[in-house]
Amino acid sequence: MQTVTLGKTGLVVPKNGFGALPIQRISLSETVHLLHKALDHGMYYFDTARFYTDSELKLGAAFADRRDKVIISTKTGATKVEDFWSQLETSLRELRTDHIDLYQFHNPSFCPLPGDGTGLYEAMLEAQKQGKVLHIGITNHRQAVARQAVESGMYETLQFPFSYLANDDELELERMCREHNMGFIAMKGLAGGLINHAATAYAYLAQFPNVEPIWGIQRESELDEFISFQDNPPVLTDEMRERIQRDREQLSGDFCRGCGYCQPCTVGIEIESCNRMYLFLRRAPYSVYLTDEFKEKMNQVENCVECGLCRERCPYHLDIPNLLKRNLKDFREHWARKQELNP
């Protein structure tokens, strides 16, 4: 089984990390079965967040009597010290544990540092001193914040989107983490669903010995596929390299990564799904997305009042209102072709 050492933390984790955001969407009994199966087959690193509704609670239910067998990381979105302590205590209670192996600031708009006036980093140090937090990390979608975190030397890990669609800036972040002996945790290894070949995604990330991918898993079939990589890790083939090249060409430029930080929309548009429609239509059978349900969602784009909030929130600085219009136009063109073929 391939493993990764998370930089200065010294934590050794399997190359397969379990991303626990999707388990919000399934029942408690389904989740416990899934998590137990993952652990029983060698996946013992689990990443969640206070922001992921009942994900922590479900992890706690699954591992209360197996706590010494797993490594758990979670996150706080607190921007005030009092909220930091409240969220930490809630996480400990729901995870049914007295400590968190890796506690991360969750996509802050700035890099919390000692003496910055917020008191957040000092609170993190105090939590570590109390033994409630063993290691300190940060997650982000912003290049500037991520670079500052690496260069500061104040963090043991960085969690950042990283897949075979990585651009030069993202590859540079990986190199910086390696040089600073900082753990690099790769979220969105499947680019939020745009990458549809897990073996290729795994094989690409396996080239980086310091990178720990966390795969968002919801279905047992997904888990089984990643479990199969434990003892038989995929290696890059010429066919995989060709797939990567095609995907990079198709997905280059301004495209939505599906992080969801643009939401909620003031007029109820499901920005994340609507803003990726033109990509999905090119990469999946039309029948999956050309449905009355998706048509209704896409029609909501007409309600956009261009308030600009989504544009301001986007960590990738996308012009979301204009991208939504492009997606709506593209969807309607595909819909019209479908009606011509199936009147």
KOLSERO-210653 format. One record per atom (N, C-alpha, C, O, CB): residue in one letter; z, y, x. Coordinates in steps of 0.1 Angstrom, whole numbers, plus 5000, padded with zeros to 4 digits. Glycine has a CB too. Layout:
BEGIN
AZYX...
//
This chain:
BEGIN
M500049885008M500050005000M500050125009M500850145018M501250004991Q499150225006Q499050345013Q500250435009Q500550444997Q497750415011T500750505019T501850605016T501650735022T500750745031T503250545021V502350835018V502250975023V503651025026V504550995018V501551065013T503851085037T505151155040T505051295036T504151365041T505551135055L505951345027L505851475022L506451575032L507451635029L506551495008G505751595043G506051695052G507551685057G508051575060G505851835047K508151805058K509551815063K510551745054K511651715059K509951955065T510251715042T511151645033T511551505038T512651455037T510651635019G510551445045G510751305050G510651205039G510751085041G512151295056L510351255026L510151155015L508851085017L507851145019L510151235002V508950955016V507750865018V507350815004V508150754997V507950745027V506150854999V505750824985V504450744986V503650764995V505650954977P504150664975P502850594975P501750694973P501950794966P502850484964K500550664978K499450754976K499150774961K498450874958K498150694983N499550684953N499450704939N500750774933N501750704932N499250564932G500650894930G501850964923G501550964908G500350974904G502051104929F502550954900F502450954886F502651094880F503851144881F503450854879G501651154875G501751284869G502251274854G501451214846G500451364870A503351324851A503951294838A503751394827A504451404817A505451274839L502751484829L502451574818L501851504806L502251544795L501451684823P500951414807P500251354795P501251264787P500851244775P499151264800I502351224792I503251134784I503851214772I504551154764I504351074793Q503751344772Q504151424760Q503451374748Q503951394737Q503851574763R502251324749R501351294738R501551154732R500951114723R499951304742I502451074738I502650934733I504150914730I504950994733I502250824744S504450804723S505750784718S506750744729S506250714740S505750674707L508050754726L509050714736L508850574740L508950544752L510450744730S508650484731S508550334734S507350314743S507350234752S508550254722E506250374739E505050364747E505250414762E504750354771E503850434741T505950524762T506150594775T507050504784T506750484796T506850724774V508150454779V509050364786V508250244792V508450204803V510250324778H507450184783H506650064788H505750104799H505650034809H505850014776L505050224798L504150264808L504850294821L504450254832L503450394803L505950364821L506750404833L507350284840L507350274852L507850504829H507850194832H508350064838H507249984845H507449934856H509049984827K506149984838K505049904844K504549974857K504349904867K503849894835A504550104857A504150174869A505150144881A504650114892A504150334867L506450154878L507450124888L507349984893L507449954905L508850164883D507249894884D507149754887D505949714896D505949614903D507149664875H504949804896H503749774904H503649874916H502549894921H502549784895G504749934919G504750004932G504550154931G504550224941G503749954941M504450214919M504350354918M505750414915M506250394904M503250394906Y506350474925Y507750514923Y507950664925Y509050714926Y508550444933Y506850744926Y506950884926Y506450944913Y505250924910Y506250944938F507351024906F506951074893F507251224893F508251274897F507851004882D506251294888D506251444888D506251494874D505351454866D505151504896T507151584870T507251634857T507551784858T507451844868T508251564848A507951844846A508351984846A509152014834A508951944823A507052074847R510052114834R510752164823R509752204812R510052194800R511752274826F508652254816F507652314807F506952204799F506352234789F506652394815Y507052074803Y506251964797Y507051904785Y507251784785Y505951854807T507551984776T508251944764T509251834766T510251854773T507251914753D508851714761D509851604762D509651504774D510151394774D509851524749S508751544783S508451454795S509751424803S509851304806S507451524804E510551514806E511751484813E512651394805E513251294811E512551614817L512851414793L513651324784L513151184785L513951094786L513651374770K511851164784K511251034785K511450964798K511750844799K509751034781L511351044809L511550984822L513050944823L513350844829L511251094833G513951024818G515350994818G515650864811G516450784815G516151104812A514950844799A515150724791A514750604799A515350494798A514450734778A513650614806A513050504814A513850464826A513850344830A511550534817F514350564833F514950544846F516450564848F516950564859F514150624856A517150584837A518550604838A519250494845A520250524853A519150614824D518850374844D519450264851D518650214863D518950104869D519650144841R517650294867R516850264878R516650384888R515750394895R515450204874R517550474886R517450604893R517250584908R516550664914R518650694891D517950494914D517850474929D516450414933D516250394945D518950384934K515650374923K514350314926K513250414926K512050384930K514050204917V513450534921V512350634919V512650764927V513850804929V512150654905I511550834930I511650974935I511051064924I509951044919I510850984948I511851154920I511451244909I511351384913I512251444920I512451234897S510251454910S510151594912S509951664898S509251604889S508951634921T510551774896T510351854884T510252004888T510252034900T511451824874K510052084878K509752224881K510552314871K510852284860K508252254879T510752444876T511352544868T510352664867T509852704877T512652584873G510252714855G509352834853G510252954852G509753064848G508552814841A511452944856A512453064855A511953184863A511453164874A513853024859T512153294857T511853424865T513153504866T513153614872T510853504857K514253454860K515553514862K516553414866K516453294863K516053584848V517553454874V518553364879V519253284868V519453164870V519553434888E519653354858E520453284847E519553174841E520053064837E520853384836D518253204840D517353094834D517152984844D516952864840D515953164830F517153014857F517052914867F518152804865F517952684864F517152974881W519452854864W520552764863W520552684849W520852574849W521852834864S520152754839S520052694826S518952584826S519252474821S519652794815Q517752614831Q516752514832Q517052394841Q516752274838Q515452574836L517752424852L518152314861L519152224854L519052094855L518852374874E520152274847E521052194840E520452114829E520751994827E522252274835T519452174822T518752094812T517951984818T517951874812T517852194804S517252014829S516551904835S517351794840S517051674838S515751964847L518551824846L519451714851L519951634839L520051514840L520651774858R520251704828R520751624816R519651534810R519951424807R521251724805E518451594809E517451514802E516851404811E516451294807E516251604798L516951424824L516451324834L517651214836L517351114843L516051384847R518851244831R519951154832R520251134847R520451014851R519751024825T520351234855T520551224869T521551334874T521651434867T519251224877D522051314886D522951424891D522151504902D522751594908D524151364897H520951464905H520151534915H518651524912H518251424906H520451484929I517951624917I516451614916I515951604931I516351694939I515851744909D515151514933D514651494947D513851604952D514051654964D513751364947L512951664944L512151774948L512051874936L511551844925L510651734952Y512651994938Y512652094927Y511652204931Y511752254942Y514052154924Q510752234922Q509652324925Q509652444916Q509852434904Q508352254924F509352564921F509052684913F507652654907F506652624914F509052814921H507552674894H506352624886H505352744884H505552834876H506752574872N504352744893N503252844892N503752984890N503253054881N502352804881P504653034899P505053174897P503953274901P503053234909P506353204906S503953394895S502953494898S503153554912S502353634917S502953594888F504353524918F504653574931F505353464939F505753364933F505553704931C505553474952C506253374960C507753414961C508053504969C505553354973P508653344954P510053374956P510453354970P510253244976P510853284947L511153454976L511553444990L512953514991L513353584982L510553524999P513753475001P515053535003P514953685004P514053745011P515753475015G515853754997G515853904998G514853974990G514654094992G515753945012D514053904981D513053974974D513554044962D512754114954D511953874969G514854034959G515454114948G515554034935G516354074926G514654234945T514953914934T514953834922T516153744922T516753704912T513753754920G516653704934G517753604935G517353464933G518153374934G518853644926L516053434930L515553304927L515653204938L516153094937L514153304921Y515253254950Y515253164961Y516753134965Y517053024969Y514453214973E517553234965E518953214968E519653114958E520453034962E519753354967A519153124945A519753024936A519252884939A520052794938A519253064921M518052874944M517552744948M518352684960M518652564960M516052754952L518652774969L519452734981L520852684976L521452594981L519552844991E521452764967E522752724962E522752594955E523652514956E523252834952A521652564947A521552434940A521452324950A521952214948A520352444931Q520752354961Q520552254972Q521952234979Q522252114982Q519552304982K522652334981K523952324987K524952244978K525752164983K524552464989Q524752254965Q525652184956Q525152034954Q525851954948Q525652244942G524052004960G523551864959G522751834947G522351714945G524651774960K522451934939K521751914926K520251914929K519451854921K522052024916V519851974940V518451974945V518451924959V519151984967V517852114943L517551834962L517551784976L516451854984L516651884996L517251634976H515351884978H514251944986H513552054977H513652044965H513151844990I513052154984I512552274977I510952284978I510452274989I513152404982G510352304967G508852314967G508352424958G509152484951G508252184963I507052444957I506452544949I505152484944I504452414952I506252674956T504752524932T503352484927T502652614924T503252714920T503452394914N501352614925N500552734921N499152704919N498552594923N500752834932H498452804913H497052804912H496352924919H495152944918H496652794897R497253004925R496753124931R496753114946R497753074952R497653244927Q495553134952Q495453124967Q496453214974Q497053164984Q494053154971A496553334970A497453424977A498853384977A499553384988A497253564972V499353344966V500753294965V500953174973V501953154980V501153274950A499953074972A500152954979A500152974994A500952915002A498952854976R499253064999R499253095014R500553155018R501053125029R498053185017Q501053245010Q502353315014Q503453205015Q504253215024Q502653425004A503453115005A504453015005A504352925018A505452895024A504352924993V503152895022V503052805034V503452885046V504152835055V501552765036E502953015047E503253095059E504753135060E505153165071E502353215059S505453135049S506853175049S507753075056S508753115062S507353205035G507352955056G508252845062G509452815053G510352745057G508652885075M509452875041M510652855032M510552735023M511452705016M510852985024Y509352675022Y509152565013Y508752435020Y508052445031Y508052605003E509152325015E508952195021E507652135015E507052055022E510052105018T507252175003T506052124997T505252224989T505852324985T506352004988L503952214989L503152294980L502352194971L501752104975L502152384989Q502352224958Q501552154948Q500352244944Q500652354939Q502352104936F499152204945F497952284943F496852204938F496752084942F497552364956P495952254930P494752174925P493952134937P493652224946P493952254915F493552004938F492751964950F492051834946F492651734942F493751934962S490751834947S489951724944S488651724952S488551814961S489551714929Y487751644950Y486551644958Y485651764954Y484551784959Y485751514956L486051844944L485451974941L486052084949L485652204947L485452004926A486952054958A487652164966A486652254973A485652214979A488652094976N486952384973N486152484980N486752504994N487752444997N486052614972D486152595002D486652615015D488052665016D488852635025D485652715022D488352755006D489752815006D490752705004D491852705010D489852914995E490452604995E491352504992E491552405003E492552355006E490952424979L490452375010L490452295022L491252365033L491952295041L489052265027E491152495034E491952565044E493452555040E494252545050E491552715044L493852555028L495252545024L495752405028L496852395034L495452555009E494952305027E495352165031E495552165046E496552115051E494252065027R494752235053R494852235068R496152315072R496852275081R493652305075M496352425065M497552505068M498852425066M499752425074M497652635060C498852345055C500052265052C500252165063C501352135067C499952195038R499152105067R499252005078R499852065090R500752005097R497851945081E499352185094E499852245106E501352285105E502052295115E498952365109H501752325093H503152365091H504052245087H505252265084H503152475080N503552125088N504352005084N504952025070N506051995067N505451985094M504052075061M504452095047M503751995038M502551975039M504152245043G504551935029G503951835020G502851905011G503152005006G504951765012F501751835010F500751885001F500551794989F500051674991F499351905008I500851834977I500851754965I499551794957I499551914953I502151754957A498651704955A497351744949A497451714934A497451604929A496251664955M497451824926M497351814912M495851824908M495051864916M498151924904K495551774896K494251774891K493151714900K492151764903K493751924888G493551594905G492651514913G491351474906G490351444912G493351394919L491451474893L490251444884L489751574878L488951574869L490651344873A490151694884A489651824879A489751844864A488851894858A488151834883G490951794859G491251814845G490251744836G490051784825G491151964842G489751624841G488851544833G487451564835G486651484830G489151574818L487051654844L485651674847L485151564857L483951534856L485451814853I486051514865I485651404873I485951274865I487051254861I486451404887N484951194864N485051074855N484950944863N484650844857N484051084844H485150944876H485150824884H486350824893H486350874904H483750814892A487350754888A488650754895A488650704909A489250754918A489750684887A487850594911A487750534924A487150634935A487650634946A486850404924T486150714931T485650814940T486650924943T486750964954T484350874934A487350964932A488351064934A489451014944A489851094953A489051104921Y489850894942Y490950834951Y490450824965Y491150864974Y491350704945A489250774967A488650754980A488550884988A488750885000A487350674979Y488150984981Y487951114987Y489351164992Y489451215004Y487351224978L490351164983L491651214987L492351124998L493151175005L492551224975A491951004998A492550915008A492150955023A492750905032A492050765006Q491151035024Q490751085037Q491751175043Q491751205055Q489451155036F492651235035F493651335039F495051265040F495651245029F493651455030P495451225051P496751145052P497951215048P498951155044P496951095066N497951355047N499051425043N499051465028N499951535024N499251555052V498051435021V497851475007V498351364998V497951254999V496351515004E499251404989E499751314979E499151344965E499551444959E501251324978P498251264960P497651294946P498651244936P499351144937P496351224945I498751334925I499451284913I498451284902I497851374899I500651384910W498351164896W497351134886W498051144872W499051084869W496650994888G497451234864G497951244850G497651114842G496451084840G497351364843I498651044838I498450914831I499050914817I500150954815I499050794840Q498250864808Q498650854794Q498450714788Q499250674780Q497950964785R497350654792R496950524786R497250414796R497150434809R495550524782E497550294791E497850184800E496550144808E496650094819E498250064792S495350164802S494150134809S493950224822S493450174832S492950144800E494450344820E494350434832E495350394842E495050394854E494650584827L496550354838L497550304847L497050184855L497150174867L498850274840D496450094848D495949964854D494949994865D494949934875D495349874843E494050094862E493050134872E493750184885E493350144896E492050234867F494750274884F495350324896F496250214902F496350214915F496150444892I496850134895I497550024901I496649934909I497049884920I498249934890S495449914905S494449824912S494149884926S493749814935S493249814904F494350014927F494150084940F495250064950F495050084962F493850234938Q496350014945Q497549994954Q497249904966Q497449934977Q498749944946D496749784963D496549684973D495049684977D494749624988D496849554968N494149744969N492749744973N492249894972N491449914963N491949654964P492649974981P492250124979P490750134981P490250084991P493050204990P490150214972P488650234974P488450314987P489250404991P488150314962V487250284993V486850365004V485450425001V484750374993V486750275017L485150545007L483950615003L482750535007L482650485018L483950745010T481850524998T480550455000T479450564999T479750674995T480350344989D478250525002D477150615001D476950654987D476550774984D475850555007E477150564978E476950594963E478050694959E477650784951E477050464955M479250684964M480250774961M479950914966M480151014959M481650724966R479450914978R479151044984R477951114976R478051234975R478651024999E477051044972E475951094963E476551154950E476151254946E474950994960R477551074944R478151124932R478951254935R478851354927R479151014926I479651264946I480351384949I479451504950I479651614946I481151364962Q478251484957Q477351584959Q476751634946Q476551754944Q476151544968R476451544937R475851584924R476951664916R476551764910R475451454916D478151614916D479151684909D479451824914D479651914907D480451604909R479451834928R479651964934R478552064930R478752184927R479751954949E477352014929E476252104925E476352144911E476052254907E474852024928Q476752044902Q476852074888Q478052164884Q477952234875Q476951944880L479152144892L480352214888L480652334898L481852384898L481452114888S479752374906S479952484915S480052614907S479552624895S478852494926G480552724913G480652854906G481852864897G482852804900G479352874898D481752954887D482852984879D482952884867D482152884858D482653124873F483852794869F484152694858F485552684856F486352704865F483452554861C485952654843C487352644839C487952514844C487452404842C487452644824R489052524852R489752404857R490652344847R491252234849R490552444869G490852404835G491752344825G493252354828G493952274823G491352204823C493652454835C495052464838C495952514826C497052484825C495352564850G495252584817G495952624805G496752754805G497452794796G496852514800Y496752824817Y497652944818Y497053064811Y497753164810Y497852974833C495853054806C495253154798C495853164784C495753264777C493753144797Q496453054780Q496953044766Q498353084764Q499153094774Q496752904761P498853124752P498153114739P497153234737P497353344742P499153104728C496153204729C495253304725C495753384713C496353324704C493853244721T495553514713T496153594702T495553574688T496153594678T495953744705V494253514688V493653484675V493453334674V492753284665V492253554675G494153254682G494253104680G493053024685G492952904682G494253084665I492253084694I491153004700I491752904710I492652934718I490153094708E491352784710E491752674719E490952694732E489952624734E491552534713I491352794740I490552844751I490252724761I489052714765I491252954759E491252644764E491052544774E489952444771E489052414779E492352464777S489952394758S488852304754S487552374752S486452324756S489252224742C487552494746C486352564743C485652614756C484352614756C486552684734N486452644766N485852704778N485252604787N484652644797N486952784785R485452474784R484852374793R483752294785R483352184790R485952274797M483452334773M482552254765M481152234772M480652124771M482352324752Y480552334778Y479252314784Y479252214795Y478252144797Y478752454789L480452204802L480552104812L480651964806L480051864811L481752134821F481451954796F481651824790F480351774784F480051654784F482751824779L479651854778L478351814771L477351764781L476451684778L477751934764R477451804794R476551754804R477051634811R476351564818R476351864815R478351594808R478951484816R479451374807R480051274812R480051534824A479251384794A479751284784A478751264773A477951354770A481151314779P478751144766P477951124755P478151234744P479251274741P478150994748Y477051284739Y477051394730Y477951364718Y478651454712Y475751434725S477951244713S478751204702S480251234703S480951244693S478451054698V480651234715V482151254718V482551394714V483651424709V482451224732Y481651494716Y482051634714Y481251704703Y481751804698Y481751714727L480051654699L479251714689L479751664675L479051584668L477751684691T480951704672T481551654659T481951774651T482051894656T482851564662D482251754638D482651864630D483951924635D484152044634D482851814615E484851844640E486151894645E485951994657E486452104657E487051774650F485051954666F484752044678F483952164673F484052274679F484051974689K483052144663K482352264658K483252364652K483052484655K481352214647E484252324645E485252414640E485952494651E486252614650E486252344630K486352414661K487052484672K486152584679K486652694682K487552374682M484952544682M484052634688M483652764680M483552864686M482752564692N483652744667N483352854658N484452964659N484253084656N483152814644Q485652924663Q486753014665Q486453124675Q487053224675Q488052944668V485553084685V485253184695V484753314690V484953414696V484253114705E484053304678E483553424672E484753524668E484453644666E482753394659N485953474667N487053564664N487653634676N488553714674N488153474658C487153614688C487653674700C487553834698C486553884695C486853634712V488653894701V488754044700V488754104714V488854224716V490054084693E488554024724E488454064738E489654154742E489454264748E487154144741C490854104739C492054174742C492254174757C492954254763C493254114735G491754074764G491854074779G492953994784G493153974796G491854204784L493853944775L495053874780L494753744788L495353714798L496053844768C493753674782C493353544789C492853574803C493053504812C492353474781R492053684804R491453724817R492553754827R492453724839R490453834815E493553824822E494653864831E495453744835E495953744847E495553974824R495653654827R496453534830R495753434839R496453354846R496953464817C494453434839C493753334846C493953344861C493653444867C492253344843P494553234868P494753244882P493453234890P493453254902P495653124886Y492353204883Y491053194890Y490153314888Y489053324892Y490253064886H490753414881H490053544878H488753524871H487753594873H489853614891L488653424861L487453404854L487353504843L488353554837L487453264848D486053544840D485853634828D485753544816D484653514811D484453714831I486953514811I487053414800I486253454787I485553364782I488453384797P486453574782P485653604770P484153584771P483553524762P485853754766N483553614783N482153594784N481853444786N480753394781N481653674796L482753374793L482553224794L482653154781L481853064778L483553164804L483553204772L483653144759L482353164751L481853074744L484853204751K481753284752K480553314745K479453224750K478553174742K480153454746R479353204763R478353114769R478552964764R477552904761R478353114784N479752924763N480052794758N479652774744N479152674740N481552754760L479952874735L479552874721L478052864720L477552784712L480152994714K477352944727K475852944727K475352804731K474452744724K475253054736D475952744741D475452614746D475752504736D474952424733D476152584760F476952514730F477352414720F476352414708F475952314704F478852434715R476052534704R475152544692R473752504695R473152444686R475152694687E473352524707E471952464711E471952314710E471052254705E471552524725H473052254716H473152114716H473252054701H472751954698H474352064724W474052134693W474252094679W472952094672W472652004664W475352184673A472152194674A470852204667A469952094671A469252044663A470152344670R469952054684R469051944688R469551814682R468751734678R469151934704K470851804681K471351684674K470951674660K470551564655K472951674675Q470951784653Q470551784639Q469051754637Q468551694628Q470851924632E468251804647E466751774647E466551624649E465651564642E466051854658L467351564657L467151414660L467751334649L467251224647L467751384673N468751384642N469451304632N469551394619N470751434616N470851254637P468451424613P468551514601P469351454590P469451514579P467051554597
//
